[in-house]
Amino acid sequence: MDIIHDIVIIGGGPSGLTAGLYACRARMKVLLLEKMACGGQALLADKVENFPGFPDGVKGPELAEWMLKQAEHFGLEVKSAEAKRVSPQNSGEKTFAIELAGGERIAALSVIIAAGARWNALNIPGEKELTGRGVSYCATCDGPLFRGKDVVVVGGGDTALGDAIFLTKFADKVTVIHRRDKLRAAKILQERALANKKIELCLNSIATEIIGRNKVEGIKIKDAATNAERVLKADGVFVLIGLAPNSDVVKGLVKSDEKGYIIADDEMRTSTEGIFACGDVRQKLLRQVVTAAGDGATAAFSAQHYVERLKGTEYK
C-alpha cells in the first residue's frame, strides 16, 4: 500500500468508465477496479438506440469497447480485480483502504463506487444462453427492437406491469407471466393492463425454460396448481423480477435505502466524506447508459475537487 491513488473507481460500467475518463483528464492518479469485463449492463444489450450520437443505434459491447478505449487513451489504469471492502485507514491521513478478493490492499484518497446493479434472474435453462438474443432485463432499452413481435414479460410487480404497458407501443402482443393467482402491482397499473387489448395475463404460471437456438423462439411454463406444462411462442422474453445493487463493498460505511441503493446527492457525494457513488448502484429514478455516464462525470469532478482540497491545490 505504498502507492496512494487520488481516486479508486470500483466498477467498469458506463458510469465508472466515464468517471475514469474525466478524472484522468483532470490529471488525477486513477485506478479502476473491475472483476469482469468492462462495460457493465451495456454488454448485455444487443443494440442501444437511446444513447445520443447514434441515429441507427449501436451494439452495446461496441459502445462499451469505445468507452474503455477512450478512457485508456487519457491514461486510465484498469486492474482486473474484485473489491471486497472499503474502509477508512487508521492513520493521520484521510485515506481509504480497498481490500481485494485475493487479500491485496490498495490505498486511495477518495473512492467512487460505480459497481452497478444486477437484474434478478430466473435461473432457468436457456436464459443465460439467450441473453441479448431475445432475453432482456430492460424494456426501456430493448422494447423498440420488438416492433410487430410477440413478447413475454415475467413478473407481477409495478416494474413488470408498467413495462408490459410500455412494450405495447411496439409489440403486437405482450403476455405477462406471474407465478401467483394475483398481481403485486399497484391497482391502477393492473387496471391499465387489463384495459389494454394487447396484454394477456397468464397467472398461476411458472417459467421453466426459455426455448431457442440462436434467438428466443418461445418459453415453457408450468401451471402452479396442476404442474401441466405448455409452450408459448415468443420472440422476446423480458425478465422483470427486480434489481439488486452491488453495494456490499461499502455496506455500513455509507447510507443506503431499504433496498441497498447508495444514497448520494446531486454531486454524487455519499454520507461519508471522500466516498462518491454513481450509476445504477445509486438511489435514482432512471437507470440508463446515458444517465450513468452523466453520474460518472459528476462523481469524478466532485472527487477531483475533494482530493485537491486535501492536497491544498484546489482552484478557488
N, C-alpha and C positions, 0 to 999 in steps of 0.2 A: 504494500500500500504506500510505496514511496511517492508514486506519481499521484497528484491530486488533480482531477479533471475539474474544469469550470462547471461543466454540465454533463451529467449522465442521463441519457434518454432510455427509458425502458419500454421497448415495443417498436417494431419496424413497419407499422402500417402507414397509411397516408398521413396521419397526424404526426407520428414520430419522424418520418422522413422529411416532412415539411419543417418540423422543429429543427431537425439537424441541418437542413439547408440554410435556414435563417440564422441559426446560431453560428454556423461556420462562416457565413458571410460577415458576421459581426466579429470575426476573428477570436471566437471563444475556443478553448480547448475542449472538444466534444467527443464523447464516446456513446455509440448507440448499441444497446444490447437487444438481440433478437434470438429467441430459442429455435425458431423455424426459419422459413424463407421470408424475406421482407415483402411486404405488400398487404398483409392483413386480409380483411374480408374481400378486398378488391381481387384477390387471386381466385376467388370462387365465382366471380361474375363473368359470364361468357361475353357480355357486352355491356359497357357503361354508356348510356345515352344522355345522362343529365349532368355530365361534367363539362363546364364551359370550354369552348375552343375546339370541339369535335362534332361538327354538324352531322356526321354519319355515325357517331358513336365510336368507341374504342374498346378493344378487348381488355378486360380487367388486368390479366397478367402483363399485358403490354404496357398499360398505363403505370403499373407498379414498377416495372423494369425501368421506365423512363424516369420516374421519380427517384429511384435509387441511384441511377447513373448521374442525375443532375446534382443530387446531394453529395455524392462521392467526388464529383468534379470540383466542388468547392472545398473539399478536404475532409468530409465526414468519415470517421473511422467506425466501421461496423464490426462488432465481435459476436460470433455465434455462441451464445451462452444464455442460460436461463437464470434470471434474477429471482432469488427465493425470498429475500427480505431486505428492507431498507430500515436502517436505524441510525439515530444520531450517534456521533462518535464521542467518547468520553475524553475530550481534550479541550484545551483552551480555545482552539479554533472552532468556528462554526462550520463543521463538515459532517457529511453523512457517509456511512459505510454501506455498500451494497454487497450482500453476500450472494455468491453464485452457487449453482447446484453442485459443482464439484468442490466447493469449500473455499475457493478463491474469494478474496475481498477487494473491492475497488472503492477508492475514496473520491468524493465529489463535494464541491462547494454547494451545488444545487442539483436537484433531481426533477426530471419531467416524466411523469407516469403517462405513457401512451400505449398501455398494454391492451386496449380494446375490450371487446366483449365477445362472448361466444353464443351462438344460437343453440338452444337446446335441441338435441337431435332425437329422432325416433329410435335410432339404433336398430334398424331392420334391414334385411337383405336388399341390396340394390340402391340404398340411399347414398352411401358414400361413393359408390362407383358412378352414379349418375348425377352427382352434384355438379352443377354448371352445365349439365346436359339435359335440363328439364326439371331437375330438383333445385329449388331455390328457397332461400330463407328471408327474402326481401321482395315484397310485392312492388314497392315503390321503385326499386332498382330494375326489376326484370319484367314487370307487368306488360309494358309495351311490346315485349318480344313475342307475346302470345295473342296477337290480333287474330280474331277469327278462329281461335282454337278452343278446345275443351280443357279446363284445368280443374285441379282438386286442391282444396285448402284443408289441411289437417290442423284442428284446433277448435276451441269453443269459447275463447275469451274475447276481450274487446279488440285486441290486435287482429286476431283471426277473422272476426266478423267485419271489422272495419276494412281490412284489406280485401276481403271477399267482395265487398261492395265496390271498392276501388277497382278491382280486377274486371268487373262487369263493363267497364269503359272500353275494354279491349277484347276480352274473351267472349265467345258465343255462349258458353255455359260454365258455371262455377259450382262445383259440388263441395259442400262443407261436410267433412267427416269429423264426428266427435264421439268419443267412447261412452259418454253418458246419455241419459234419456232427455236431458235438457241442457241448454247452453249456459255458460257462465257470464256471457257478455251483458252489457247494460241493456235494459229493456228497450230503449229507443233504437239501439243498433239491431236488436232482434226484430223489432217491428219493421225497420227499413229493409232488412234482409228478406223477411217473409213477403214483403210487398214487391220485391224485385223479381220479375219473371225469369231472369237469367240464373237465379240462385236456387239450388236444390239442397235441402238438408238431408244428411244421412246420419241419423243419430244411433246410439247403441251400437256403434261400429268401430272396430279397432283395425288400424292399418297394420298389415303383417309383412308386406313385401312390395317393393316398387319394381315394376317389370319393364324391361327394355334392354336392348343390346348397346347401341351407340347413343341412344336417346330414350327418354321416357316414352313408354307406349301404354302404360296402364298401372293400376295399383290394386293389390289384392287386399280385401278387407274381410274381417270375421265378425259375425253377429255376436255381440256380447252376451246374449241370452242363450242362443241355440248352438253357437260355435260353427254355424254354417258359413262357408266361405264362398266368395264370388269375386270376380274381377271387373273393375270399372275401367273403361278405356279413357285415357287422358294423355294430353300432350305435355302437361306440366303438373308438378306437384309442389305446392308451397307449404313448407313445414313451419307453422306459426304457433309454437307451443311455449314461447317465452325466450328471454335473453338473460344471460348472466354475465356480469362484469368480471374482468380479470384483475381484481383489485386486492387480492390476498397479500400481495407483496408489501402493502402499506396498511394492512388491517390493524386497527387500534392506534395507528400513528396519525392518521388524518380523519376528519369527519366524513361519514358517508350516510346515505339514506338507508331505509329498511331493506332495500334490495342489494345493497353493497356498492352502489354507484358513488363515486367520489364527488363530494360537494366542492365546487370551485366557483369563484366569482367570474365576472366578465373578463378579467385579466388572467384567468386560469390559475389564480392563487388558491391554495388549499388552506385549511386551518393551521397547518404547520409551516412556519416561515422557511422558505427555501425549497419547498416541495410544490410542484405545479402539476396540473392534470389537464389532459386534452384528449379529444376524440371520444370514441364510444365508451370509454371507461368512466367518463364524467357524466354526472346527472344533467340531462339536457333534453330538449324537445325533439330534435331531428338528428338522426344518425345516418349520415351520408358521406361519401368521399369528399364532397366539396366543403361540408361543414367541418369535417375532420381536419382538412388542410388549413382552414381558417383558424381553428383552435390551435393547431401546431405552430403557426406563425406567431400568434399572440403569446403562447406559452414561452416560446424562445425569446421573444422581445422582453417579456417580464423577467425571465430568468437572467437574461443578459444584464439588465439594469440592477437586479438584485446582486449579482456577482460583482458588478462594478462598484456598487455601494460598499460591499465588503472590502474590496481592494482599495477603496478611496479614489477610484478613477472615473466615477460617474460624471457625465457631462451635465452641467446644470445651467 
